[in-house]
Amino acid sequence: MERVHVGMGGWDIPPFEKVFYPQATRGFRKLRYYSQFFDSVEINATFYSTAFSPDQVLRWLDDVDSNPRFIFTVKLYRGFTHTYDADRKNFLTTHRLLDLLRSHGKFGGLVMQFPYSFVNGSDQRRYLMGLARSFGSFRLFTEVRHNSWDSPLMFNFFQENGMHLVNVDLPQIRRNMPFHETAWGGASYYRLMGRNAATWEQPYRLEPDGRHVVSDRYLYLYESSELERLAEAVKKVREQGNETFVVFHNDPDAQSLLNGFQFRHMLTRRKVMVPDRLLHRFPRLGPISVSVNVGHPLFSGELPPSPRNTGGSVPQSAIGSSPSIPAHHSLNY
């Protein structure tokens, strides 16, 4: 039976600072600490930049070396999915990063997340086909958020072009994609964004550090009953021989951490190791956890044309024209 990888949508997340990580000392590495409690992470920093040197990637690999089960998934640079200004350098540096992770046996897949404004149309389908060819040597997880993609015909389209469809959980408002439990080709991927319809349209803002874009749209706590239903679905998918990734993105107030530990417990019914700082913040974890206050010894090609273009092939210089995505929605989600 294949494994289920449960993790967060990043490790350097501001709400985690005071409730998950210990007070930093010289040489402290967040990812090293994180990897003692989870065995996967979706790298979100790659959405904002492709400027990660091989040395940086090797440091990540060194950070997780004590956990042989640890695996990375990588979120594709926004120039390919949101702003459409990616160039060949972005293409090559992305390939280099993915190849390095894969060569060390630590690569789970490439997450290509498109915004709500990416509506099903002939240009968009051609663009996806080109993107799938460009990164076709890697396992691809594609997330679309508009329900114009929600049909058996489109599911066949994703499969025929070597893409796994991400099961994204969103508030069921506007024409958001409904939550599915798809799995094919030996893998499935769940991204849990929360179901907070009341704050979903609130604009993004910068955190005080000036580095992180946040929004209260992800302020949501999954109740135990919701997690139990998800756990049952994931178990069925796993029993069918699918490697499954479950990534929590409801990060405001660090509720993704709470739900992540709860979900891990639901899958095995065994107690999970939880940092004492997080246990203090979320006492409800007490009955299902063992508290720890230190690091514990648990572990001895070519770019496709932009979808804006209606003709055939588009010269490299034309890449950069993008759909009319509102600026405050185009940054991340």
matplotlib code that plots the C-alpha trace (Angstrom):
import matplotlib.pyplot as plt

x = [0.0, 1.5, 2.4, 0.5, 2.7, 1.2, 2.8, 2.5, 2.7, 6.1, 8.2, 9.2, 5.7, 5.2, 2.3, 4.6, 7.2, 6.0, 3.9, 6.0, 9.6, 11.8, 13.6, 16.3, 19.9, 23.0, 22.9, 19.2, 17.6, 13.8, 13.6, 15.7, 13.4, 10.3, 11.4, 11.4, 7.6, 6.5, 7.8, 6.9, 6.7, 5.4, 8.2, 6.3, 9.4, 9.9, 6.6, 8.2, 11.7, 13.7, 17.0, 17.9, 21.5, 22.5, 24.1, 20.8, 19.0, 21.8, 21.3, 17.6, 18.6, 21.1, 18.4, 16.1, 18.9, 17.9, 14.4, 14.8, 11.1, 11.1, 10.1, 9.6, 7.0, 7.8, 5.4, 6.1, 7.3, 4.4, 5.9, 4.6, 1.1, 0.1, 2.1, 3.3, 6.6, 8.8, 11.8, 14.2, 16.5, 13.5, 12.8, 16.4, 16.9, 13.6, 14.7, 18.1, 16.4, 14.0, 16.7, 18.8, 16.0, 15.1, 18.7, 18.7, 15.4, 13.6, 11.3, 7.5, 6.2, 5.8, 2.7, 1.4, -1.2, -3.3, -5.6, -9.4, -9.0, -7.5, -10.8, -11.1, -10.6, -8.7, -5.8, -5.5, -5.6, -2.9, -0.8, -1.3, -0.2, 2.9, 3.7, 3.2, 5.7, 8.2, 8.2, 7.1, 10.1, 8.7, 5.5, 3.1, 0.2, -2.0, -4.4, -7.2, -9.7, -12.5, -15.2, -15.2, -12.5, -14.9, -16.0, -15.1, -13.9, -11.4, -10.3, -9.4, -7.5, -5.3, -4.7, -3.9, -1.3, 0.5, -1.0, -2.5, -5.4, -4.9, -7.9, -8.2, -10.5, -12.1, -15.2, -18.0, -18.7, -18.7, -17.6, -14.9, -13.8, -15.6, -13.6, -12.8, -11.0, -9.3, -6.4, -4.8, -1.4, -0.3, -0.6, -3.0, -2.6, -4.8, -4.4, -6.5, -7.1, -9.9, -13.6, -13.9, -16.4, -16.8, -13.2, -12.3, -12.5, -10.5, -7.4, -3.9, -1.5, 2.1, 3.2, 5.2, 8.4, 7.6, 8.4, 5.2, 1.9, -1.1, -4.8, -7.5, -9.1, -7.2, -8.3, -10.1, -10.0, -11.0, -13.2, -12.6, -15.6, -14.3, -10.9, -12.4, -14.2, -11.0, -9.0, -11.5, -11.2, -7.4, -7.3, -9.4, -7.1, -4.0, -5.4, -5.8, -2.0, -1.7, 1.1, -0.9, 0.1, -2.0, -0.9, -2.5, -2.6, -4.9, -1.9, -3.3, -3.1, -1.1, -4.2, -2.7, -0.2, -3.1, -5.0, -1.8, -1.1, -4.7, -4.8, -1.6, -3.2, -6.4, -4.5, -2.7, -4.6, -1.2, 0.0, 2.1, 5.1, 4.1, 6.4, 5.4, 4.9, 2.3, 0.6, 0.4, -1.2, -3.6, -4.4, -6.8, -3.8, -3.0, -5.0, -3.4, 0.2, 3.5, 5.0, 8.6, 10.6, 13.8, 14.8, 13.9, 15.7, 12.9, 15.2, 18.6, 13.1, 11.1, 8.6, 4.9, 3.2, 1.1, -2.6, -3.4, -2.3, -4.8, -2.4, -0.1, 3.4, 4.4, 7.9, 9.9, 9.6, 5.8, 5.9, 4.9, 1.5, -0.9, -4.6, -6.2, -5.6, -6.2, -2.8, -3.7, -5.0, -2.1, 0.6, -0.1, -3.6]
y = [0.0, 3.4, 6.1, 9.2, 12.3, 15.0, 18.4, 22.2, 24.6, 25.8, 25.9, 29.6, 30.8, 33.8, 32.3, 29.3, 31.4, 31.7, 28.5, 25.8, 26.7, 27.1, 30.4, 30.5, 30.0, 30.2, 27.6, 26.9, 25.6, 25.7, 23.1, 20.7, 21.2, 20.9, 17.6, 16.0, 16.3, 16.0, 14.0, 16.3, 20.0, 21.9, 24.5, 27.7, 30.0, 28.6, 30.3, 33.7, 33.1, 30.6, 32.0, 29.1, 27.9, 24.2, 25.0, 26.2, 23.1, 21.0, 22.8, 21.8, 18.2, 18.3, 19.7, 16.7, 14.1, 12.7, 11.8, 9.2, 9.4, 13.1, 14.3, 17.7, 18.9, 22.1, 24.9, 26.2, 29.7, 32.2, 33.4, 30.2, 30.2, 33.7, 36.5, 34.6, 36.4, 33.4, 33.1, 30.4, 31.1, 30.4, 27.2, 26.0, 26.9, 25.2, 22.0, 22.2, 22.4, 19.6, 17.4, 17.9, 16.9, 13.9, 12.7, 12.5, 10.6, 13.5, 14.8, 14.1, 16.3, 19.7, 21.7, 23.9, 26.1, 28.4, 31.2, 31.4, 33.6, 30.7, 29.7, 26.7, 27.7, 26.5, 28.8, 27.7, 24.1, 24.6, 26.4, 23.5, 21.0, 23.0, 23.4, 19.6, 18.9, 21.4, 19.7, 16.3, 14.4, 15.2, 14.1, 17.0, 18.1, 20.7, 22.8, 24.8, 26.8, 27.6, 25.0, 25.3, 22.6, 20.3, 17.7, 14.1, 15.3, 17.7, 15.0, 12.9, 15.8, 16.1, 12.4, 12.2, 15.0, 13.4, 15.7, 14.7, 16.9, 18.5, 18.0, 21.5, 22.4, 25.8, 27.6, 26.8, 30.3, 31.9, 29.3, 27.7, 24.2, 21.6, 19.3, 16.0, 12.8, 12.1, 9.7, 8.3, 7.2, 6.0, 9.4, 11.9, 15.4, 17.3, 21.0, 22.2, 26.0, 26.2, 26.9, 30.5, 32.0, 35.2, 36.4, 34.8, 38.1, 40.1, 41.7, 40.5, 42.5, 42.4, 41.1, 43.6, 41.9, 43.1, 39.6, 37.6, 38.2, 37.0, 37.1, 36.2, 34.1, 31.2, 31.8, 28.5, 25.6, 22.2, 20.5, 16.9, 15.7, 17.3, 15.8, 12.3, 12.4, 13.4, 10.7, 8.0, 9.2, 9.3, 5.8, 4.5, 6.2, 4.8, 1.3, 1.6, 1.9, 5.7, 7.7, 10.5, 14.0, 16.1, 19.7, 22.1, 25.8, 27.3, 29.0, 32.1, 31.5, 28.3, 26.3, 24.3, 22.8, 21.8, 20.2, 18.5, 16.8, 15.8, 14.4, 12.3, 10.8, 10.0, 8.0, 5.8, 6.2, 6.4, 9.3, 11.9, 13.8, 17.5, 20.4, 21.6, 25.2, 24.1, 21.9, 25.0, 26.9, 24.1, 22.0, 19.9, 18.1, 16.7, 13.4, 12.4, 13.5, 13.1, 16.5, 17.2, 20.4, 19.7, 18.1, 14.5, 11.3, 10.1, 9.4, 7.4, 22.4, 24.8, 27.1, 27.0, 30.1, 32.3, 31.3, 34.9, 34.2, 32.8, 31.8, 28.9, 29.1, 32.4, 33.8, 33.9, 37.7, 37.4, 35.5, 38.1, 39.1, 37.8, 37.5, 40.4, 39.1, 41.7, 42.5, 41.6, 38.2, 37.4, 37.0, 33.6, 32.3]
z = [0.0, -1.1, 1.4, 2.3, 2.6, 4.9, 5.0, 4.8, 1.9, 3.0, 6.2, 6.4, 7.3, 9.7, 11.8, 12.6, 14.2, 17.8, 18.0, 16.2, 16.0, 19.1, 19.8, 17.1, 18.1, 16.0, 13.2, 13.7, 10.5, 10.2, 7.6, 9.6, 12.6, 10.4, 8.9, 12.3, 12.4, 8.8, 5.9, 3.1, 2.2, -0.8, -1.7, -2.1, -2.5, -6.0, -7.0, -6.5, -7.9, -9.8, -8.5, -6.3, -6.7, -6.5, -3.2, -1.8, -2.9, -1.4, 1.9, 1.8, 1.1, 4.0, 6.3, 5.7, 5.6, 9.0, 7.7, 5.0, 4.2, 3.5, 0.1, -1.6, -4.1, -5.9, -6.8, -10.4, -10.9, -11.3, -14.6, -16.1, -14.4, -13.5, -15.2, -18.3, -18.4, -17.8, -20.1, -21.1, -18.1, -15.8, -17.7, -17.4, -13.7, -12.8, -14.6, -12.8, -9.4, -10.1, -11.5, -8.4, -6.0, -8.2, -8.4, -4.5, -4.4, -2.8, -5.5, -5.4, -8.2, -9.8, -8.8, -11.6, -9.8, -12.0, -10.8, -10.9, -14.0, -16.0, -17.6, -19.9, -23.5, -26.6, -26.0, -22.3, -23.3, -25.9, -23.3, -20.8, -23.5, -24.2, -20.5, -20.0, -22.8, -21.4, -18.0, -19.2, -17.7, -14.2, -12.4, -12.9, -10.6, -12.2, -10.2, -11.9, -9.9, -12.3, -12.7, -16.5, -16.3, -14.3, -16.7, -17.6, -21.0, -19.3, -16.9, -19.9, -21.3, -18.2, -18.2, -21.9, -21.5, -18.6, -15.8, -12.5, -11.5, -8.0, -5.7, -4.4, -1.5, -1.9, -0.6, -2.9, -4.1, -7.6, -10.0, -7.9, -8.8, -6.6, -4.4, -6.1, -5.1, -8.4, -8.6, -11.7, -12.9, -9.4, -7.7, -6.1, -4.7, -2.2, -1.5, 1.4, 1.2, 3.7, 3.2, 4.5, 2.0, 4.2, 3.8, 0.4, -1.5, 1.0, -0.7, -0.1, 2.1, 2.9, 6.3, 8.4, 7.3, 3.7, 2.3, 2.6, 0.9, 3.1, 3.1, 5.6, 2.8, 4.2, 7.8, 8.4, 10.8, 9.5, 12.0, 13.0, 11.0, 7.8, 8.4, 9.0, 5.7, 3.9, 5.7, 4.6, 1.0, 1.1, 2.6, -0.4, -2.9, -1.1, -1.2, -4.9, -5.1, -5.4, -3.7, -2.1, -1.0, 1.4, 1.8, 4.3, 3.3, 5.9, 7.5, 9.3, 13.1, 12.3, 12.0, 9.1, 11.7, 14.0, 11.2, 9.8, 13.1, 13.5, 10.1, 10.6, 13.7, 11.8, 9.2, 11.7, 15.0, 16.7, 18.8, 17.0, 18.2, 18.7, 19.8, 23.2, 22.0, 19.5, 22.2, 24.4, 21.6, 20.7, 23.8, 21.8, 20.4, 23.9, 23.7, 20.4, 20.9, 22.7, 23.6, 22.8, 23.6, 21.7, 18.4, 19.0, 17.8, 15.5, 12.7, 13.3, -23.6, -25.2, -23.6, -24.7, -26.1, -23.7, -23.6, -24.6, -28.1, -30.5, -33.4, -33.7, -32.3, -30.7, -30.7, -27.5, -27.5, -27.2, -23.9, -21.4, -22.5, -19.8, -19.1, -17.2, -13.7, -10.9, -9.4, -5.9, -7.1, -9.4, -6.8, -5.4, -5.5]

ax = plt.figure().add_subplot(projection="3d")
ax.plot(x, y, z, "-o")
ax.set_aspect("equal")
plt.show()
